[in-house]
């Protein structure tokens, strides 16, 4: 859960804008209700890929030695 708390801490405003925008647009075109599960999937994906178990952002250019 710390990785998702870290994601919320850093990008809370972005998720509110995307979720709110999806709801507003879906009132005019109901097909945009599909954006809500897409936003949830993106949240879970970025939480798993970009944050470690302690909730800290992992660097993009981290070299892995094999």
N, C-alpha and C positions, 0 to 999 in steps of 0.2 A: 504493500500500500504506500510505502514511502516514495516509490518512483512516481506514482500518480499524484501524490501530494506535491512533489517537486514540480511536476508538469503544470499543475493548477497554480502553484505559487508564481511560476514564471510567465504563464500565458493565459491567465484567467480571462482577461479582456477579449482575447481572440476567440475563445470558445463561446463566450456570451454573444459576441457579434455574429458568429457563424450560426449558432443555434437560433438566435432571435431573427436573423435575416432569413433563415430557412422557414421559420414559422410565418413570418410576414408574407413572404412570397407564396407560400403554400395556400394562403387564403384566396389568392387570385388564380392560381393554377395548382390543383390538388396533386399533380405528379411530383411536386417539390416536397411532399411529405417523405419521399424516399431519401431526401438529403439528411434526415435525422439519423437513421441507422448508419449512413456513411460517415457522419460526423462522429458518432460513437465509436465506430471501427477505427477511424483516424486517431482518436484520443487514446484508445488502447494500444494501437500500433506504436505511436510516438512515445508513449509512456514506457513501453517495453524496450524499444530500440535506442532511445536517446538518454535514458536515465538509468543509473545503476540501482542496486538494492537499497542504498542509503539515501536515495533521492537526489543525488548529485548529477549534474549534466556531464555526459561523457564527451570528450573532444572528438571532432570529426577526423582529424588527421593523426589519430593514434595508430602507430605502426605495430603490427603484431608479428613477432618473431616466431617462426615455425621451427 
